[in-house]
Amino acid sequence: MGTGRVVSGSLPTAEGGIVGRAEVAAADRFRALTLFAAAEDTAYAARHMAAGTLTSWDLSGLAEDVELCVSELVGNVVLHAISDRRRTEPGHRPMITLTLRSWPRWLFVDVADEDASPPTLPIGDGFGPDLAEDLPEALLPDHGRGLHIVRTLADGVWWTPGEGGGKSVFCRFDLDAGSRRTPSMAVEEGRWT
């Protein structure tokens, strides 16, 4: 998994790269859905779209992990994102765009929002549940668990600022041997970034 390090409590930003023709061959495997961030069924609609898309692409072995990552990332936007450009514009409703792309070796999940603030992780070492009885501070923090879950399930996680403001948070799932993996195999294997 190790695609980046958490520095000062933030996710790594994207680095430039070159994509070859073989990777572009699966260009027909692209789905996007734009939702209102404040709608009651935003997270449900995003999860439902992800599951249906993966089933139609014959990647249902990833559906449970991808649905959980989508749920956490969309939930972060709903709870924390503030529109950069239109925060004072009357009647503006912040939007979320979920995009899935499947290439021969990877599945990419992209959750874009209108807030340019980088996603952050809680700083400090986590405690295990065995310490919770003796140390009340060992309980999980109220915020930040979602990104830890995403980092555990996905093979790579990063973010990039949007061209006109906002940002996108990406997850990568490797398909070479992992497309048929059982749900939550990443957690069972104990992989961490």
Secondary structure, DSSP 8 states (H G I E B T S, - for coil): ------BTTB--B-------HHHHTTTT-EEEEEEETT-TTHHHHHHHHHHHHHHHTT-GGGHHHHHHHHHHHHHHHHHH---SSSTTSTT---EEEEEEEE-SSEEEEEEEES--S--B---S----GGGTTT-GGGS--SSSHHHHHHHHHSSEEEEEE-TTS-EEEEEEEE-TTTTT--TTHHHHHT---
